[in-house]
Amino acid sequence: MKGKLLQSIKNYFEALDTSVISTDRREVLQVLIDFAKSKLEKEETIILNYVCTHNSRRSQISQIMGQVASYYYGVNAICYSGGTEATAFHPNAIAAISRTGIEVEQQGESNPVIFVRYSLKKSPLSCFSKVFDHAYNMAGDFAAIMTCAHADDNCPIILNATRIPVRYEDPKRSDGTQEMSVVYDAAVNEIAAEMKYVFQKIGNE
């Protein structure tokens, strides 16, 4: 059964066009789809930990959009994120997430917790920068989704995990430029569309 999103994010999410995802990219995403389906076949919870170096932009966005997509398509998945080091959920990424219609609320300053609400029927996600094996992230048999090249190339072995590279370009390159909002929005749109594609495949097949 599909989850009921906030109307603001529902409008954004349903408008995402997955047809623009290339054949090559679909092959990359198929590894994640196959992992998730194997869990469902065994009636196990799908646990995904999205990993990038600083856990500040791409991995946070991926966690949020993965959780939104899994909920929308009624897929039993829990999404986390982490890095090879902890910094902070970057304000530019938070702003881009809020522009999709997701409600965000900040608590704290240096490494704030960002409460992310996408449905009135679900508790908000608590998003903050942390290492991938932080106690907050569920251990056990999970998929480590490597969202950046640096983390994928330099991250040590992640125990109990199926490692799946799904790399994205870092919107950090636009920080401080006039194109900043456009670049961050494009990054969010790309990740959201791909997570929509992934969980639509998992939920419908």
TALINWO-V199227 format. One record per residue. N is the residue number from 0. PSI is psi in degrees with one decimal (999 if undefined). OMEGA is omega as a letter, one per 40 degrees, with the letter a starting at -180 (999 if undefined). BURIAL is # if it has 16 or more other ideal C-beta (glycine too) atoms within 10 Angstrom, else .. Layout:
N;PSI;OMEGA;BURIAL
N;PSI;OMEGA;BURIAL
//
This chain:
0;132.9;a;.
1;142.1;i;.
2;154.2;a;#
3;108.1;i;.
4;159.0;i;#
5;142.8;a;#
6;-36.9;a;.
7;-47.4;i;.
8;-28.2;i;#
9;-44.2;i;#
10;-45.0;i;.
11;-48.2;a;#
12;-44.3;a;#
13;-22.6;i;.
14;-11.0;a;.
15;134.0;a;#
16;105.6;i;.
17;-9.3;a;.
18;-18.0;a;.
19;-6.5;i;.
20;125.1;a;#
21;162.6;i;.
22;-42.3;i;.
23;-41.0;a;.
24;-35.8;i;.
25;-33.1;i;.
26;-38.3;i;.
27;-46.5;a;.
28;-24.0;a;#
29;-30.2;i;.
30;-41.8;i;#
31;-42.1;i;#
32;-44.9;a;#
33;-40.1;i;.
34;-47.8;a;#
35;-42.7;i;#
36;-36.1;i;.
37;-33.8;i;.
38;-43.3;i;#
39;-38.0;i;#
40;-31.1;i;.
41;7.1;a;.
42;41.2;i;.
43;152.9;i;.
44;137.1;i;.
45;118.0;i;#
46;120.2;a;#
47;131.4;i;#
48;109.1;a;#
49;126.4;a;#
50;129.0;i;#
51;175.6;a;#
52;-53.9;a;#
53;-3.3;a;#
54;50.6;a;#
55;-25.7;a;#
56;-82.9;a;#
57;-42.7;a;#
58;-36.9;i;#
59;-46.9;i;#
60;-42.8;a;#
61;-41.9;i;#
62;-48.6;a;#
63;-48.6;a;#
64;-30.3;i;#
65;-40.8;i;#
66;-40.1;i;#
67;-47.9;a;#
68;-41.3;a;#
69;-39.6;i;#
70;-44.3;a;#
71;-41.0;a;#
72;6.9;i;#
73;32.0;i;.
74;131.4;a;#
75;89.5;a;.
76;146.4;i;#
77;123.8;a;#
78;131.9;i;#
79;178.0;i;#
80;159.6;i;#
81;174.4;a;#
82;179.4;i;#
83;-13.7;i;#
84;158.9;a;.
85;137.0;i;#
86;-94.9;i;.
87;150.1;i;#
88;115.9;a;#
89;137.1;a;#
90;-35.1;i;.
91;-37.0;i;#
92;-38.8;i;#
93;-44.0;a;#
94;-40.5;i;.
95;-38.5;i;#
96;-42.3;a;#
97;-28.7;i;.
98;-12.5;i;.
99;-12.2;a;#
100;-4.3;i;#
101;139.5;i;#
102;130.7;i;#
103;144.0;i;#
104;130.4;a;.
105;138.8;i;.
106;121.0;a;.
107;177.7;a;.
108;-62.3;a;.
109;-46.1;i;.
110;75.1;a;.
111;154.3;i;#
112;126.9;i;#
113;114.0;i;#
114;123.2;a;#
115;113.4;a;#
116;125.2;i;.
117;-6.6;i;#
118;146.5;i;#
119;-12.8;a;.
120;-3.4;a;.
121;146.1;i;.
122;147.0;i;.
123;149.3;i;#
124;144.0;i;#
125;102.7;a;.
126;124.4;i;#
127;159.2;a;#
128;135.1;a;#
129;163.4;i;#
130;157.6;a;.
131;-26.8;a;#
132;22.3;i;#
133;148.9;a;#
134;-24.8;i;.
135;-31.9;a;.
136;132.9;a;#
137;130.1;i;.
138;-173.0;i;.
139;-160.0;a;.
140;103.2;a;.
141;170.9;i;#
142;127.9;i;#
143;107.6;a;#
144;108.0;a;#
145;105.1;a;#
146;-4.4;i;#
147;150.6;a;#
148;-41.2;a;.
149;-46.7;i;.
150;-40.6;a;#
151;-39.8;a;#
152;-28.7;a;.
153;-10.5;a;.
154;136.5;i;#
155;176.5;i;.
156;132.9;i;.
157;111.9;a;#
158;148.2;i;.
159;22.0;a;.
160;146.2;i;#
161;118.1;a;#
162;123.7;a;.
163;109.5;i;#
164;123.0;i;#
165;81.2;a;#
166;144.9;i;#
167;151.1;i;#
168;142.2;a;.
169;119.5;i;#
170;-8.2;i;#
171;-28.4;a;#
172;-21.3;a;.
173;-2.2;a;#
174;131.3;i;.
175;4.9;i;.
176;169.4;i;.
177;-20.7;a;.
178;4.0;a;.
179;-53.6;a;#
180;-39.8;i;.
181;-43.8;a;.
182;-43.4;i;#
183;-41.8;i;#
184;-39.3;i;#
185;-38.9;i;.
186;-44.3;i;#
187;-44.1;a;#
188;-42.0;i;#
189;-48.6;a;#
190;-43.6;a;#
191;-43.1;i;#
192;-39.3;a;#
193;-37.7;i;#
194;-34.4;i;#
195;-46.5;i;#
196;-47.1;a;#
197;-51.2;a;#
198;-23.2;i;#
199;-42.8;i;#
200;-41.5;a;#
201;-43.0;a;#
202;-26.0;a;#
203;-10.3;a;.
204;999;999;.
//
